[in-house]
Amino acid sequence: MKIVKLFALLLIFGAGSGFAAESTGVVKGTGLNNITGAKGEKVSRALLLLPHDRGGAGVLSFWIEAGTQPGVYQCPALGRGATSLEPKPGWVRGMIGGTTIYYAPMEVKDGATVPGIYDLRNITPDRYEIVFLGKPGDVKDEPTLLARTADPDGKPKPFYSAVWRHWYSSVAPSVPVDMVWAEDSQAGTQGEGRPVLESRSKPATPEEQARQEAQLAHSPRYYYGPYGRSGWAMHTDRWDDAGRQADPKYAGRPELTDFRYRDTSGCVKLRAPCLLLLNEFVSEQEQLGRRVQLEVRELP
């Protein structure tokens, strides 16, 4: 089950499995759309529940109120951070399936997603100056990708983001979703009290220096975050693409058949169809004049 659209279903979160169970109740909404925020503003939130055992997938839930696909949606999501097959100092030992895995601590750059509140925005070229990380040619459909992310009018954009090419599916028109730590919204959540500080790496190349300067010009506090972490997104990957599924060099990789094996490196990872629906949720709620956020909770 990849995505569950909830009509006569009750959300079951305790196991963190990403599935739902039948119930006699009818889910009419998440109760998290159009709530009152910290400053009295109207807020709509998606909810991500992550299991304490990082070997399992979490559950992302959100409510699309109208449009072409209204309903409450629930889908599996990953937020475990970087993983390793070999032990590393300070890394946490765990299991995914029958494989021993080591997880990066939450406090480090690519560790597990930090519980708390994030502001969400679709990374679209009409509002974002988009630059790509990695090397040209990292994806086979690069001309199509560049066309999808091209600046439509050449005007200055209010936001800036450096993204990886593989965050874009070749089979779905979804876009990554920017996650920005909401410093004013943490009270009463699992983000309350987490240390927020600036931690910016020293640029290794002129290109990296230029990216940092551009990012700070758009958002002076961009590099402030919990434990000094910043630069997250909710995004997909290319493991479901037909070309990769058929490529002999990936034959036998567990990522092809089991979503839980896919690495996240500090971000939140979704399958492409779920990300496309999340894009619709974010766009709809912004158009309704609401601040759009994600609440991340870690289950016991």
Secondary structure by P-SEA (a helix, b strand, c coil): ccccccccccccccccccbbbbcccccccccccccccccccbbbbbbbbbbccccbbbbbbbbbcccccccbbbbbbbccccccccccccbbbbbcccbbbbbcccccccccccbbbbbbbcccccccccccccccccccaaaaaaaaacccccccccbbbbbbcccccccccbbbbbbcccccccccccccccbbbbbbcccccaaaaaaaaaaaaaccccccccccccccccccccccccccccccccccccccccccccccccbbbbcaaaaaaaaaaaaaaaaaccbbbbbbbbcc
